[in-house]
């Protein structure tokens, strides 16, 4: 296995000698995604083949992967190796059982979509911690496993701004709910597509809560962390939800999100991080001791009811009996409800998210800009672009410096890669 960094100069064309292309998965504007075989290790892989532009260097393209090649996460197709020739680059990816997500867009229910997007959002947060951002979450860049889990295919190239981060997740959700292949128009008004759509598997309350959350994100009032917490706090879905006949009230006629509701999104953002790292340990089987305890409680309740029903009454000397309320311990569940919100201390109920002033990043190095963001409690994305400024220098930012925001908000800045 070849990784990046010191081994870049030793990279060569391994296609045909080690990797053999197979069936086409997807035709890309810059190349193809295919199945492949690793002849040395006798395993199936995915081959992401990229045609180089005139004057573009394959070694330079590979070198920009940098730390991303060492990033291993269930929500991403792990980079195993690379192959370079004069006209193209091939990224060898881990092959997971499943299919391209664009081929499985139909038939999803409201609870399944919410859970799918929330899990993918947690993966994006994990990647953000490793400074991996800007990639697309478009349906053609997502792989759906046999267990209905999404993973990102290409996470090293910068995607279209409307397919990145929280906005990209909202667009993806709307596609799933409406069945549309594309969502036209500016992202600030994406929620209007959902207003007109019928969601038979969701109640009116669920639909409107989802629209309000998406509207917050698309208008820049909620970060990725806020989106994930908001999805997991949506009204729960009951089994066999019938189609909603109540006419949909336009979002602009409804009450806006309260300050308390909006602040709650940001206050709980950090709790999402701990929850994501523990999520794989939740589905633990109930132990035999727990089952035995529950069975004993059930038998005891039945015995009490039977004895009470059969106990002879004294008609000569009636006695007033005051029933004693018996509280049974709640039945433990293997998996906590996704909508469960951790109880807050009484002193934090009215706590407001701290207001911050967006610092000036222009002229700073990328590392200095990242440290400034973390110091004031802001999330960030960065975009690498060709610019006359020295390599690694921040050339612009959004929002602008001096803008007031809240901790947990997202800031995007552009970093120069130098002029070609």
Buried (B, 14 or more C-beta within 10 A) or exposed (E): EBBBEEEBEEBEBBBEEBBBBBEEBBEBEEBBBBBBBBEEEEEEBBBBBBEBEEEEEBEEBBBEBEEBBEBEBBBBBBBBBBBBBEEBBBBBBBBBEBEBBBEBBEEBBBBBBBBBBBBBBBBBBBBBEEBBBBBBBBBBBBBBBEEEBBBBBBBBBBBEBBBBBBBBBBBBBBBBBBEEEEBEEEBEEBBBBBBEBEBEBBBBEBBBBBBBBBBBBBEBBBBBBBBBBBBBBBBEBEEEBEEBEEEBEEBEEEEEBEEEBBBBBBBBBEBBBEBBEEBEEEEEEEEEEEEEBBEEEEEEEEEEEEEEEEEEEEEEEEEEEEEEEEEEEEEEEEEEEBEEEEEEEEEEEEEEBEEBEBBBBBEBBBEBBBEBBEEBBBBBBBBBEEBEBEEBBBBBBBBEEEBEBBBBBBBBBBBBBEEE
